[in-house]
Amino acid sequence: LYLRGNGQGKEYRGRMNGWSFGEAQRQIEYKARWVGLPVIRLSRRETRGSSVSCPRCGERLQSDKRLGRKLWCGKCRVVMDRDMVAAVNLSRRGRVRFARSRPLIIEAQGGAVEAMKGNPTPTVIPGVDAPKLTYPTKS
């Protein structure tokens, strides 16, 4: 596919190979905004090691060439696909981060009592709602 000397260097390949991930991210943000769900972006540090720890017990998973893309946990005695392990672990990390940030939003608006009265907290997705953050809207 990529031939030497035809202008398809490292930077070009990086842009071409990274396009689908950017498009997937854009679609996820769009669909989440459409249904009113928050999007939580995890940092590189938070995503590190997402496919090597067992989602059940937290032990380090082990690989075997015979298993291919599957990993096994010696403690739980379970074999799991590494992409599924990463998805479960990243989902859990995102939920933990969301739970930590949620009380701050409620306290900033006057406490949990206000939230219970039916005053919903506005969900702002920085990547999608950037104009709302920089320009005031006229009502």
Order of alpha helices (4+ residues) and beta strands (2+ residues): alpha-alpha-beta-beta-beta-alpha-alpha-alpha
